Amino acid sequence: MPVLPGAEPFRHEGGEDGVLLCHGFTGSPQSLRPWADFLAERGLTVSLPLLPGHGTRWEDMAVTGWQDWYAEVDRELRVLREKCERVFVFGLSMGGALSLRLAARHGDAISGLVLVNPANKVHGLSAYALPVARHLVRTTKGLADDIALPGSHEVGYDRVPLHAAHSVRKFFRLVDGELPQVTQPVVLLHSPQDHVVPPADSARILSRISSTDVTEILLEQSYHVATLDHDAERIFDESYRFIGRLAPNVGKKGSTSGG
C-alpha cells in the first residue's frame, strides 16, 4: 500500500549527536516532522521511522502488534548508535512508551529522553473488554487530530483496529514494569487538556522512573498532538536546550543536507 502523503519516514545525516523520534499509535511521522526538521536544521543526525502498519490504511495496522513497532525503533536506534557519539530518543504518546522501553533496555547507549504526552495505560472500561471485543468488532473510532490550533491536522487513521489496541494495552503494561530501569535524564512535557492521554499517565511515569535529572513542563495551550499545536515551538526549543546541556558541541559538526 502507498504511504499517505506526509507520512513518509525521514532521515538526515548530520553531526555526532543523533535523535530518534518515535510517533504515536495510529499516527505517522507527519506528527513529528516539524520537530525533526527543526533538529536537522541545527546539525543533528535525525531518524524518524514509520512504524509498521502505520501511515497507509488501518487494515494494515490490524495485522501488526507492539513487537513490530518496538523492533522498528530498536533497529533505528542501533543504526544511529553506529553513526553517532550520543543518541537521544524523543517520543509522542505511544512513541513515549517506545522511548521508555528503549531507555530501560539500552541504558547508557541513550543519553536522554524527551517525552510529549507519553501514554502509559489504555483507560476506561472498554480496555477490559478488549481481549473479547477484538474478536467481535474490528474497529472503534479513531484518536487522531486532538489539536487545539485551528487549521493544524494530523495524518493518522480515523479507525482503531481492536487487535492492535489489545496489543498496545499489553505493551503499556510491559513498559510500566520496566520504568524503574529508566535512569537517563528526562524532559517530560504534557498537556493538561489532553483528550487522548490523561495527565495521570505522565504522573505515573514520573513516579516510577529512576532518573534523577527530570524536568516536567506543562503545555497549557495544546491538546494531545502538541508537536503540531500552539506549544510546538516551545517543545522544539526545550528539547534542543536539553541536548545542548548534555552534549555541549551539538550542531558544531552538522551538515545542512537532508533526506
C-alpha positions as CSV (number, residue, x, y, z in Angstrom):
1,M,0.0,0.0,0.0
2,P,1.2,3.5,-0.8
3,V,2.2,5.7,2.2
4,L,-0.2,8.6,2.9
5,P,1.1,12.0,1.8
6,G,3.2,13.4,4.6
7,A,3.5,10.1,6.5
8,E,6.8,9.2,4.9
9,P,9.8,8.3,7.2
10,F,12.6,10.9,7.4
11,R,16.3,10.6,7.9
12,H,19.0,13.3,8.0
13,E,22.8,12.8,8.2
14,G,24.1,15.5,10.5
15,G,26.7,15.6,13.2
16,E,27.9,13.3,16.0
17,D,24.8,13.8,18.1
18,G,21.7,11.9,16.9
19,V,18.0,11.9,17.7
20,L,15.5,9.1,17.2
21,L,11.9,10.3,17.1
22,C,9.0,7.8,17.8
23,H,5.5,8.7,16.6
24,G,2.3,7.5,18.2
25,F,-0.3,4.8,17.9
26,T,-2.3,5.1,14.7
27,G,-0.3,8.2,13.8
28,S,2.6,8.8,11.5
29,P,5.9,10.6,11.1
30,Q,3.9,13.6,10.0
31,S,3.1,14.5,13.6
32,L,6.8,14.8,14.4
33,R,8.2,16.0,11.1
34,P,8.4,19.8,12.0
35,W,10.3,18.7,15.1
36,A,12.6,16.5,13.0
37,D,13.2,19.4,10.6
38,F,14.0,21.7,13.4
39,L,16.6,19.4,14.8
40,A,18.1,18.6,11.3
41,E,18.5,22.3,10.6
42,R,20.6,22.6,13.7
43,G,23.1,19.9,12.5
44,L,21.8,16.9,14.4
45,T,21.6,13.4,12.8
46,V,17.9,12.6,12.8
47,S,15.9,9.4,12.3
48,L,12.1,9.5,12.2
49,P,10.8,6.0,11.2
50,L,7.4,4.9,10.1
51,L,6.1,2.2,12.4
52,P,4.9,-1.0,10.7
53,G,1.2,-0.9,9.8
54,H,1.0,2.9,10.2
55,G,0.8,5.6,7.5
56,T,-1.2,3.6,5.0
57,R,-4.6,2.2,6.0
58,W,-6.0,0.8,9.2
59,E,-6.3,-2.7,7.8
60,D,-2.5,-2.8,7.6
61,M,-2.2,-2.0,11.2
62,A,-4.7,-4.7,12.2
63,V,-2.1,-7.4,11.5
64,T,0.7,-5.8,13.4
65,G,1.5,-5.6,17.2
66,W,3.8,-4.0,19.7
67,Q,6.6,-6.3,18.9
68,D,6.7,-5.0,15.3
69,W,6.6,-1.3,16.4
70,Y,9.3,-1.8,19.0
71,A,11.5,-3.8,16.7
72,E,11.5,-0.9,14.2
73,V,12.6,1.8,16.7
74,D,15.1,-0.6,18.2
75,R,16.6,-1.2,14.8
76,E,16.8,2.5,14.1
77,L,18.5,3.2,17.5
78,R,21.2,0.6,16.6
79,V,21.8,2.3,13.3
80,L,22.1,5.7,15.0
81,R,24.5,4.3,17.6
82,E,26.9,3.2,14.8
83,K,26.9,6.7,13.4
84,C,26.7,9.0,16.5
85,E,28.7,9.6,19.7
86,R,25.5,10.3,21.6
87,V,21.9,9.4,20.8
88,F,18.7,11.0,22.3
89,V,15.3,9.5,22.0
90,F,12.1,11.6,21.7
91,G,8.6,10.3,21.6
92,L,4.9,11.4,21.4
93,S,2.1,9.4,23.0
94,M,2.8,5.6,22.4
95,G,6.1,6.8,21.0
96,G,6.9,7.9,24.5
97,A,6.3,4.4,25.7
98,L,8.5,3.0,23.0
99,S,11.2,5.6,24.0
100,L,10.9,4.5,27.7
101,R,11.4,0.8,26.8
102,L,14.4,1.6,24.6
103,A,15.9,3.5,27.6
104,A,15.2,0.7,30.0
105,R,16.8,-1.9,27.8
106,H,19.7,0.1,26.3
107,G,20.9,2.0,29.3
108,D,23.9,4.2,28.7
109,A,23.5,3.9,25.0
110,I,20.8,6.5,25.2
111,S,21.9,10.0,26.5
112,G,18.5,11.4,27.3
113,L,14.7,11.3,26.7
114,V,12.2,13.9,25.7
115,L,8.6,12.7,26.1
116,V,5.5,14.5,24.9
117,N,2.2,13.4,26.4
118,P,3.5,9.9,26.9
119,A,1.0,7.1,27.1
120,N,1.1,4.5,30.0
121,K,-2.3,2.8,30.0
122,V,-5.4,2.1,28.0
123,H,-8.1,3.7,30.1
124,G,-11.8,3.1,30.6
125,L,-14.0,0.0,30.9
126,S,-13.5,-0.7,27.2
127,A,-9.9,-1.6,27.9
128,Y,-11.0,-4.6,30.0
129,A,-13.3,-5.8,27.1
130,L,-10.6,-5.7,24.5
131,P,-9.5,-9.4,24.8
132,V,-13.0,-10.5,23.8
133,A,-14.3,-7.5,21.9
134,R,-11.4,-7.6,19.3
135,H,-12.9,-10.9,18.1
136,L,-16.3,-9.4,17.7
137,V,-15.7,-5.9,16.4
138,R,-12.9,-5.0,14.1
139,T,-12.5,-1.3,14.9
140,T,-13.5,1.7,17.0
141,K,-13.4,5.4,16.4
142,G,-10.0,7.0,15.8
143,L,-7.7,9.0,18.0
144,A,-6.2,11.4,15.5
145,D,-6.4,15.2,15.4
146,D,-6.7,16.1,19.0
147,I,-5.2,19.6,18.3
148,A,-6.2,23.0,19.6
149,L,-4.6,25.0,16.8
150,P,-7.1,25.9,14.1
151,G,-6.0,24.5,10.7
152,S,-3.5,22.1,12.1
153,H,-4.1,18.5,11.0
154,E,-2.6,15.1,12.0
155,V,-2.2,12.4,9.4
156,G,-3.5,9.3,11.1
157,Y,-6.2,6.7,11.0
158,D,-9.9,7.5,11.6
159,R,-10.4,4.0,12.9
160,V,-8.5,2.0,15.6
161,P,-8.2,-1.8,14.9
162,L,-9.1,-3.6,18.1
163,H,-6.4,-6.3,17.6
164,A,-3.8,-3.5,17.6
165,A,-5.4,-1.8,20.6
166,H,-5.2,-5.0,22.5
167,S,-1.6,-5.3,21.7
168,V,-0.8,-1.7,22.8
169,R,-2.6,-2.4,26.1
170,K,-0.3,-5.3,26.7
171,F,2.7,-3.2,25.7
172,F,1.9,-0.4,28.1
173,R,1.7,-3.0,31.0
174,L,5.0,-4.4,30.0
175,V,6.7,-0.9,29.9
176,D,5.1,0.1,33.2
177,G,7.0,-2.8,34.8
178,E,10.3,-1.6,33.2
179,L,10.1,2.0,34.2
180,P,12.3,1.7,37.3
181,Q,15.1,0.7,34.9
182,V,15.0,4.1,33.2
183,T,17.9,6.2,34.6
184,Q,18.6,8.7,31.8
185,P,17.9,12.4,32.0
186,V,14.3,13.1,31.1
187,V,12.2,16.1,29.9
188,L,8.5,15.3,30.1
189,L,6.1,17.7,28.5
190,H,2.4,17.2,28.9
191,S,-0.9,18.9,28.1
192,P,-3.5,19.4,30.9
193,Q,-6.1,19.5,28.2
194,D,-5.2,16.2,26.5
195,H,-8.3,14.3,25.3
196,V,-6.4,11.1,24.4
197,V,-3.9,10.5,27.2
198,P,-4.8,11.8,30.7
199,P,-2.3,13.6,33.0
200,A,-2.4,10.5,35.2
201,D,-0.1,8.7,32.7
202,S,2.6,11.3,33.0
203,A,2.3,11.3,36.8
204,R,2.6,7.5,36.8
205,I,5.7,7.6,34.6
206,L,7.4,10.3,36.7
207,S,6.7,8.4,39.9
208,R,8.2,5.1,38.6
209,I,11.3,6.0,36.6
210,S,14.7,6.1,38.5
211,S,16.0,9.1,36.7
212,T,17.3,11.9,39.0
213,D,17.7,14.6,36.2
214,V,14.0,15.2,35.4
215,T,12.2,18.2,34.1
216,E,8.4,18.4,33.9
217,I,6.8,21.1,31.7
218,L,3.1,21.8,31.2
219,L,1.8,22.6,27.7
220,E,-1.1,24.8,28.7
221,Q,-2.1,25.8,25.2
222,S,-2.1,22.4,23.5
223,Y,-4.1,19.2,23.3
224,H,-2.7,15.7,22.7
225,V,-0.7,16.2,19.4
226,A,1.3,19.1,21.0
227,T,4.0,18.8,18.4
228,L,1.6,20.3,15.8
229,D,-0.2,22.6,18.3
230,H,0.3,26.0,19.9
231,D,3.2,24.8,22.1
232,A,5.2,23.2,19.3
233,E,8.0,25.8,19.2
234,R,8.4,25.5,22.9
235,I,8.8,21.7,22.7
236,F,11.4,22.1,19.9
237,D,13.3,24.8,21.9
238,E,13.2,22.9,25.2
239,S,14.4,19.7,23.5
240,Y,17.3,21.4,21.8
241,R,18.3,23.2,25.0
242,F,18.2,19.8,26.7
243,I,20.5,18.3,24.1
244,G,22.8,21.3,24.4
245,R,23.1,20.9,28.1
246,L,24.2,17.2,27.8
247,A,26.1,17.5,24.5
248,P,27.9,20.9,24.5
249,N,29.2,20.5,21.0
250,V,25.8,19.9,19.5
251,G,25.4,21.2,15.9
252,K,29.0,22.2,15.5
253,K,29.8,19.5,13.0
254,G,26.4,19.1,11.4
255,S,25.9,19.2,7.7
256,T,23.0,21.0,6.1
257,S,21.9,18.3,3.6
258,G,18.7,16.4,4.4
259,G,17.0,13.3,3.2
